[in-house]
Amino acid sequence: MMKKNILLFKPIGLIKTPFKTREGMPIQPTGAKGIKGEVEIYPEFADGLKDLDGFSHIILIYHFHLSDGFKLQVKPFMDDKIHGVFSTRAPKRPNSIGFSVVKLNKMVDNILYIENIDVIDGTPLLDIKPFIPEVDGPKTEKLGWLEGKSDKMGHKQSDKRFEK
């Protein structure tokens, strides 16, 4: 029998956005086009920002801090059918981790000025990675249950389905 590991993550910063509640918030960065936010990197991690401003887009990896518990089968925002949580981007997950690819407009000291942000204000940031299209954007062959629906993601907004 394998032991279960406990992982502890320390946030490296805080994501600041205009979204104070989940309701009406975009569900993906494509739906947040033009929405500006800031990422405050805590001073003890600021040295890690060296050279990040050379990238136009970055990947924010964060904790869904308002998500309580999880379900292995969920009804996602883009469908009325039940799907396995791992075939969705639903926030109620065994490990409440999310990511967003955002535009990096500028950096001033330990503050990143970003655009196209789709997360709630006060979200704890776990990590940042540069977005590299040739590595991070392979051409997909299948979209599973999202086939024919993914182009609508940019217009879909959050509702209350994952609040309880």
Stockholm file with secondary structure:
# STOCKHOLM 1.0

chainA/1-164         MMKKNILLFKPIGLIKTPFKTREGMPIQPTGAKGIKGEVEIYPEFADGLKDLDGFSHIILIYHFHLSDGFKLQVKPFMDDKIHGVFSTRAPKRPNSIGFSVVKLNKMVDNILYIENIDVIDGTPLLDIKPFIPEVDGPKTEKLGWLEGKSDKMGHKQSDKRFEK
#=GR chainA/1-164 SS CCCCCCCCCCCCEEEECSCCSSTTCBSSGGGGTTCEEEEEECGGGGGGGTTGGGCSEEEEEEECTTCCSCCSEECCTTCSSCEEGGGSCCSCCSSCEEEEEEEEEEEETTEEEEESCCSCTTEEEEEEEECCHHHHCCCCSCCGGGTTTGGGGGGCBCCSTTCC
#=GC SS_cons         CCCCCCCCCCCCEEEECSCCSSTTCBSSGGGGTTCEEEEEECGGGGGGGTTGGGCSEEEEEEECTTCCSCCSEECCTTCSSCEEGGGSCCSCCSSCEEEEEEEEEEEETTEEEEESCCSCTTEEEEEEEECCHHHHCCCCSCCGGGTTTGGGGGGCBCCSTTCC
//
